[in-house]
């Protein structure tokens, strides 16, 4: 996996766009505007050009692997994306290792409504990149809203912001679209070197402090890395992961916790989220194995790293461009 060297502009440090302009001459800003336009034009052409423009919805199926501490877990994933603000992410896995004890978790966004439900063995919790906002969405278990109405409303807004950010990142990484639930502004962030060549850096800024950097390979013109900063999940990479503090599941072969034990862990996790300051981490999505699907080049492997350490991998087996979804696909169940 490529690891970028630092250039004059920090590769993985998310600097507000306005800061990039300080001390820069007008000529340099004009050059940057031209470089930005060319980089995006080349990238969109490489990703499919007209076929990319016509891609307004997408469905994908695949598998994921994820690390919880030193323990690796895996399962199946399903993604449905429609328009600018509709997404469904489904994970199916067996936290205890027993194939008859599968948990299915659904999360996503429909406009300003967050979608979250879970079914299966014992109501255990697990999260991921497509969970409730991926990293950075602290809170209680699905359906376990705080008793305080103000706290419940705050948690709902936090989940909404996290889901909006996650949908925005997925649309940016897969389709280079900046018209998702968070409107984006692009600027040119310079060049980065890797052992395999150079990359253009596209700095991305959105409302409510949203910021990211997209690295586009200067040779293939395909997006190769999406980098941003986020809040590290309590108890490890993802909140409530099996085997992590506050998790609902135990180690393989051990009996599942009782409902009382799970509720106690949930209370402890919520108290930690309320009282402990968050840890900010650098997150990188490494996009690879691009293949053409109905004229659109899509990454079939995405690896997610924290501070450069790979902790999760998506492997997509099937993509469908512009599928026809049922009218109630994105309804809250």
RODO-2510 file (C-alpha; in nm, 4 decimals, decimal comma):
residues 333
     n   res          X          Y          Z
     1     x     0,0000     0,0000     0,0000
     2     x     0,1321     0,3437    -0,0914
     3     x     0,2259     0,5787     0,1878
     4     x     0,2717     0,9446     0,0924
     5     x     0,5714     1,1494     0,1878
     6     x     0,5123     1,4978     0,3253
     7     x     0,5547     1,7867     0,0842
     8     x     0,5390     2,1617     0,1397
     9     x     0,1707     2,1130     0,2192
    10     x     0,1041     1,8509     0,4877
    11     x    -0,0508     1,5537     0,3090
    12     x    -0,2723     1,4288     0,5880
    13     x    -0,3219     1,7493     0,7859
    14     x    -0,6636     1,8946     0,7101
    15     x    -0,6050     2,2699     0,6742
    16     x    -0,9043     2,5010     0,6189
    17     x    -0,9160     2,6220     0,2594
    18     x    -0,8856     2,9856     0,3649
    19     x    -0,5560     2,9068     0,5373
    20     x    -0,4151     2,7692     0,2140
    21     x    -0,4622     3,1086     0,0531
    22     x    -0,2723     3,3130     0,3113
    23     x     0,0458     3,4574     0,1707
    24     x    -0,0262     3,3234    -0,1782
    25     x     0,0009     3,5601    -0,4725
    26     x    -0,2875     3,6233    -0,7121
    27     x    -0,0931     3,4541    -0,9908
    28     x    -0,0414     3,1467    -0,7768
    29     x    -0,4137     3,1370    -0,6956
    30     x    -0,4963     3,1567    -1,0677
    31     x    -0,2516     2,8732    -1,1349
    32     x    -0,4131     2,6704    -0,8571
    33     x    -0,7589     2,7306    -1,0047
    34     x    -0,6374     2,6058    -1,3417
    35     x    -0,4692     2,3031    -1,1804
    36     x    -0,7879     2,2232    -0,9892
    37     x    -1,0018     2,2439    -1,3008
    38     x    -0,7645     2,0214    -1,4964
    39     x    -0,7293     1,7642    -1,2177
    40     x    -1,1049     1,7271    -1,1754
    41     x    -1,1641     1,7234    -1,5515
    42     x    -0,9057     1,4456    -1,5987
    43     x    -1,0404     1,2493    -1,3023
    44     x    -1,4002     1,2647    -1,4198
    45     x    -1,2936     1,1532    -1,7672
    46     x    -1,0970     0,8617    -1,6206
    47     x    -1,3932     0,7618    -1,4033
    48     x    -1,6302     0,7450    -1,6982
    49     x    -1,7062     1,0910    -1,8334
    50     x    -2,0618     1,0894    -1,9642
    51     x    -2,1390     0,7562    -1,7975
    52     x    -2,0326     0,9053    -1,4641
    53     x    -2,2578     1,2066    -1,5186
    54     x    -2,5540     0,9743    -1,5737
    55     x    -2,4875     0,7706    -1,2566
    56     x    -2,7539     0,8944    -1,0147
    57     x    -2,7896     0,5795    -0,8065
    58     x    -2,5748     0,2822    -0,7156
    59     x    -2,5960    -0,0540    -0,5434
    60     x    -2,3097    -0,2732    -0,4245
    61     x    -2,2600    -0,6069    -0,2531
    62     x    -1,9463    -0,7457    -0,0974
    63     x    -1,7615    -0,8464     0,2142
    64     x    -1,5751    -0,6693     0,4905
    65     x    -1,2940    -0,7537     0,7293
    66     x    -1,2374    -0,5493     1,0435
    67     x    -0,9920    -0,5468     1,3318
    68     x    -1,1050    -0,5127     1,6927
    69     x    -0,7767    -0,4863     1,8783
    70     x    -0,5896    -0,7980     1,7671
    71     x    -0,9047    -0,9807     1,6675
    72     x    -1,0223    -0,9920     1,3043
    73     x    -1,3890    -1,0231     1,2173
    74     x    -1,5759    -1,0253     0,8896
    75     x    -1,9130    -1,0418     0,7247
    76     x    -2,1236    -0,9267     0,4322
    77     x    -2,2067    -0,5712     0,3272
    78     x    -2,4694    -0,4156     0,1048
    79     x    -2,4786    -0,0528    -0,0085
    80     x    -2,7645     0,1367    -0,1721
    81     x    -2,7121     0,4983    -0,2762
    82     x    -2,9674     0,7193    -0,4490
    83     x    -2,9649     1,0847    -0,5428
    84     x    -2,7810     1,3266    -0,3191
    85     x    -2,9052     1,2291     0,0267
    86     x    -3,0284     0,8699     0,0385
    87     x    -2,8155     0,5770     0,1519
    88     x    -2,8662     0,2370     0,3082
    89     x    -2,5724     0,0395     0,4507
    90     x    -2,6327    -0,3173     0,5733
    91     x    -2,3800    -0,5320     0,7611
    92     x    -2,4376    -0,8971     0,8403
    93     x    -2,1958    -1,0797     1,0668
    94     x    -2,1598    -1,3369     1,3431
    95     x    -1,9867    -1,1645     1,6385
    96     x    -1,9561    -1,4847     1,8418
    97     x    -1,8299    -1,6993     1,5522
    98     x    -2,1484    -1,9073     1,5547
    99     x    -2,2993    -1,8925     1,2016
   100     x    -2,6476    -1,9402     1,3478
   101     x    -2,6033    -1,6274     1,5622
   102     x    -2,5904    -1,3629     1,2901
   103     x    -2,6595    -0,9964     1,3500
   104     x    -2,7903    -0,7700     1,0748
   105     x    -2,7448    -0,3979     1,1219
   106     x    -2,8940    -0,1391     0,8881
   107     x    -2,7999     0,2278     0,8938
   108     x    -2,8253     0,5164     0,6562
   109     x    -2,9878     0,8425     0,5616
   110     x    -3,3056     0,9593     0,3912
   111     x    -3,2934     1,3364     0,3598
   112     x    -3,2766     1,4592     0,7179
   113     x    -3,3923     1,1288     0,8669
   114     x    -3,1338     0,8857     0,9995
   115     x    -3,1992     0,5159     0,9500
   116     x    -3,0845     0,2640     1,2066
   117     x    -3,2115    -0,0794     1,2997
   118     x    -3,0697    -0,4105     1,4118
   119     x    -3,1988    -0,7654     1,4171
   120     x    -3,0553    -1,1030     1,5026
   121     x    -2,8800    -1,2672     1,7923
   122     x    -2,9151    -1,0957     2,1249
   123     x    -2,9252    -0,7346     2,0079
   124     x    -2,5445    -0,7043     2,0048
   125     x    -2,3912    -0,3840     1,8752
   126     x    -2,1270    -0,3438     1,6108
   127     x    -2,0193    -0,0508     1,3964
   128     x    -1,8117     0,0255     1,0938
   129     x    -1,7392     0,2705     0,8176
   130     x    -2,1019     0,2640     0,7135
   131     x    -2,2418     0,2333     1,0652
   132     x    -2,4081     0,5336     1,2222
   133     x    -2,1757     0,7851     1,0669
   134     x    -1,8793     0,5515     1,0830
   135     x    -1,6192     0,6787     1,3241
   136     x    -1,7158     0,9843     1,5178
   137     x    -2,0754     0,9044     1,6068
   138     x    -2,0699     0,8466     1,9815
   139     x    -2,3946     0,7595     2,1456
   140     x    -2,6050     0,4817     2,2825
   141     x    -2,7315     0,1646     2,1274
   142     x    -2,9992     0,1668     1,8581
   143     x    -3,3329     0,2334     2,0238
   144     x    -3,1671     0,3284     2,3557
   145     x    -3,2152     0,7037     2,3407
   146     x    -3,1317     0,9017     2,6542
   147     x    -3,4247     0,9642     2,8887
   148     x    -3,3544     1,3399     2,8888
   149     x    -3,5380     1,4907     2,5864
   150     x    -3,2636     1,7496     2,5334
   151     x    -2,9976     1,4794     2,5371
   152     x    -3,2060     1,2693     2,2984
   153     x    -3,2410     1,5627     2,0568
   154     x    -2,8680     1,6329     2,0761
   155     x    -2,7876     1,2688     2,0068
   156     x    -3,0233     1,2693     1,7077
   157     x    -2,8543     1,5768     1,5619
   158     x    -2,5133     1,4220     1,6206
   159     x    -2,6200     1,1071     1,4363
   160     x    -2,7640     1,3148     1,1509
   161     x    -2,4406     1,5122     1,1090
   162     x    -2,2361     1,1932     1,1212
   163     x    -2,4511     1,0202     0,8585
   164     x    -2,4440     1,3245     0,6331
   165     x    -2,0651     1,3280     0,6530
   166     x    -2,0456     0,9569     0,5787
   167     x    -2,2739     0,9750     0,2742
   168     x    -2,0755     1,2754     0,1498
   169     x    -1,7470     1,0833     0,1812
   170     x    -1,8848     0,7770     0,0019
   171     x    -2,0186     0,9858    -0,2871
   172     x    -1,6865     1,1682    -0,3108
   173     x    -1,4761     0,8505    -0,3021
   174     x    -1,6872     0,6435    -0,5418
   175     x    -1,8280     0,8991    -0,7847
   176     x    -1,6298     1,2210    -0,7268
   177     x    -1,9556     1,4008    -0,6549
   178     x    -1,9710     1,7118    -0,4407
   179     x    -2,3477     1,7575    -0,4410
   180     x    -2,4320     1,5175    -0,1582
   181     x    -2,6088     1,6033     0,1687
   182     x    -2,3263     1,8482     0,2451
   183     x    -2,2471     2,0933    -0,0386
   184     x    -1,8736     2,0931    -0,1012
   185     x    -1,6142     2,3419    -0,2174
   186     x    -1,2959     2,2224    -0,3883
   187     x    -0,9547     2,3880    -0,4009
   188     x    -0,6147     2,2764    -0,5246
   189     x    -0,3843     2,1550    -0,2463
   190     x    -0,0656     2,0920    -0,4441
   191     x     0,1102     1,7656    -0,5258
   192     x     0,2107     1,4657    -0,3158
   193     x     0,4808     1,2088    -0,3869
   194     x     0,4532     0,8353    -0,3381
   195     x     0,6950     0,5581    -0,4232
   196     x     0,4880     0,4938    -0,7377
   197     x     0,4507     0,8490    -0,8628
   198     x     0,2719     1,1755    -0,7949
   199     x    -0,0793     1,2695    -0,6958
   200     x    -0,2829     1,5897    -0,7170
   201     x    -0,4331     1,6929    -0,3829
   202     x    -0,7895     1,8204    -0,3944
   203     x    -0,8796     2,0004    -0,0707
   204     x    -1,2471     1,9617     0,0150
   205     x    -1,4447     2,1846     0,2497
   206     x    -1,8091     2,1772     0,3546
   207     x    -2,0438     2,3164     0,6207
   208     x    -2,0155     2,2439     0,9921
   209     x    -1,6372     2,1997     0,9740
   210     x    -1,6379     1,9218     0,7130
   211     x    -1,2913     1,8854     0,5587
   212     x    -1,1068     1,6207     0,3610
   213     x    -0,8336     1,5714     0,1041
   214     x    -0,8713     1,3615    -0,2090
   215     x    -0,5520     1,2334    -0,3731
   216     x    -0,5772     1,1736    -0,7490
   217     x    -0,3095     0,9734    -0,9277
   218     x    -0,1453     1,1996    -1,1859
   219     x    -0,0829     0,9056    -1,4209
   220     x    -0,4154     0,7206    -1,4137
   221     x    -0,6199     1,0234    -1,2952
   222     x    -0,8126     0,7920    -1,0620
   223     x    -0,8843     0,8807    -0,6969
   224     x    -0,6486     0,6808    -0,4780
   225     x    -0,6813     0,8131    -0,1198
   226     x    -0,9459     1,0035     0,0742
   227     x    -0,8043     1,1495     0,3960
   228     x    -0,9778     1,3311     0,6804
   229     x    -0,9789     1,3666     1,0584
   230     x    -1,2383     1,2109     1,2833
   231     x    -1,3172     1,1158     1,6409
   232     x    -1,1796     0,7777     1,7426
   233     x    -1,4439     0,5342     1,8548
   234     x    -1,4627     0,4417     2,2205
   235     x    -1,3229     0,1006     2,2985
   236     x    -1,1265     0,0747     1,9777
   237     x    -1,1811     0,1540     1,6151
   238     x    -1,5584     0,1231     1,6193
   239     x    -1,7887     0,1794     1,9105
   240     x    -1,9409    -0,1240     2,0723
   241     x    -1,7445    -0,3688     1,8608
   242     x    -1,7578    -0,7288     1,9828
   243     x    -1,4782    -0,7825     2,2301
   244     x    -1,4251    -0,4087     2,2832
   245     x    -1,5193    -0,2210     2,5992
   246     x    -1,8894    -0,1514     2,5937
   247     x    -1,9459    -0,4239     2,3361
   248     x    -2,2453    -0,6481     2,3338
   249     x    -2,0599    -0,9635     2,2274
   250     x    -1,7878    -1,1742     2,3826
   251     x    -1,5057    -1,3826     2,2449
   252     x    -1,5866    -1,6799     2,0200
   253     x    -1,6961    -1,9834     2,2208
   254     x    -1,7977    -1,7796     2,5243
   255     x    -2,1636    -1,7489     2,6271
   256     x    -2,3441    -1,4371     2,5175
   257     x    -2,3900    -1,1759     2,7918
   258     x    -2,7255    -1,1493     2,9630
   259     x    -2,9560    -0,8560     2,8830
   260     x    -2,8646    -0,7056     3,2214
   261     x    -2,4924    -0,7314     3,1432
   262     x    -2,5439    -0,5737     2,8011
   263     x    -2,7426    -0,2871     2,9490
   264     x    -2,4729    -0,2255     3,2107
   265     x    -2,2076    -0,2124     2,9366
   266     x    -2,4240     0,0284     2,7387
   267     x    -2,4585     0,2566     3,0419
   268     x    -2,0830     0,2474     3,1012
   269     x    -2,0131     0,3247     2,7353
   270     x    -2,2551     0,6197     2,7365
   271     x    -2,0974     0,7553     3,0542
   272     x    -1,7494     0,7335     2,8989
   273     x    -1,8756     0,9116     2,5872
   274     x    -2,0244     1,1858     2,8051
   275     x    -1,7280     1,2455     3,0358
   276     x    -1,4117     1,1582     2,8438
   277     x    -1,2660     1,4017     2,5886
   278     x    -1,2626     1,2657     2,2309
   279     x    -0,9433     1,1520     2,0615
   280     x    -0,8929     1,2933     1,7113
   281     x    -0,7278     1,0645     1,4551
   282     x    -0,6182     1,0813     1,0918
   283     x    -0,8293     0,8523     0,8752
   284     x    -0,7374     0,7344     0,5282
   285     x    -0,9436     0,5409     0,2732
   286     x    -0,7195     0,3678     0,0179
   287     x    -0,9084     0,3140    -0,3085
   288     x    -0,7841     0,0406    -0,5425
   289     x    -0,8778    -0,2344    -0,7868
   290     x    -1,0786    -0,0021    -1,0115
   291     x    -1,2948    -0,1834    -1,2657
   292     x    -1,5396    -0,0547    -1,5224
   293     x    -1,9099    -0,1120    -1,4490
   294     x    -2,1518     0,0157    -1,7140
   295     x    -1,8891     0,2646    -1,8245
   296     x    -1,8017     0,3867    -1,4732
   297     x    -1,4682     0,3021    -1,3077
   298     x    -1,5339     0,1982    -0,9483
   299     x    -1,2902     0,0921    -0,6740
   300     x    -1,3630    -0,2696    -0,5807
   301     x    -1,1348    -0,2582    -0,2755
   302     x    -1,1297     0,0110    -0,0078
   303     x    -0,9022    -0,0122     0,2941
   304     x    -0,9592     0,2133     0,5917
   305     x    -0,6623     0,3149     0,8053
   306     x    -0,6290     0,5070     1,1287
   307     x    -0,3071     0,7066     1,1577
   308     x    -0,1692     0,4918     0,8745
   309     x    -0,2598     0,1568     1,0345
   310     x    -0,5084    -0,0410     0,8229
   311     x    -0,8014    -0,1525     1,0368
   312     x    -1,0749    -0,2403     0,7892
   313     x    -1,1261    -0,3539     0,4315
   314     x    -1,4261    -0,3561     0,1998
   315     x    -1,4173    -0,5901    -0,0998
   316     x    -1,7021    -0,5273    -0,3415
   317     x    -1,8056    -0,8262    -0,5518
   318     x    -2,0841    -0,6566    -0,7478
   319     x    -2,1855    -0,3029    -0,8445
   320     x    -2,5025    -0,1934    -1,0205
   321     x    -2,5285     0,1523    -1,1751
   322     x    -2,8696     0,3212    -1,1691
   323     x    -3,0644     0,0316    -1,0162
   324     x    -3,4378     0,0690    -0,9700
   325     x    -3,5162     0,0717    -0,5980
   326     x    -3,8539    -0,0030    -0,4453
   327     x    -4,0421     0,3102    -0,3334
   328     x    -4,0004     0,2213     0,0354
   329     x    -3,6314     0,1234     0,0168
   330     x    -3,5159     0,4268     0,2149
   331     x    -3,8137     0,4493     0,4473
   332     x    -3,7513     0,4241     0,8191
   333     x    -3,8584     0,0770     0,9287
***
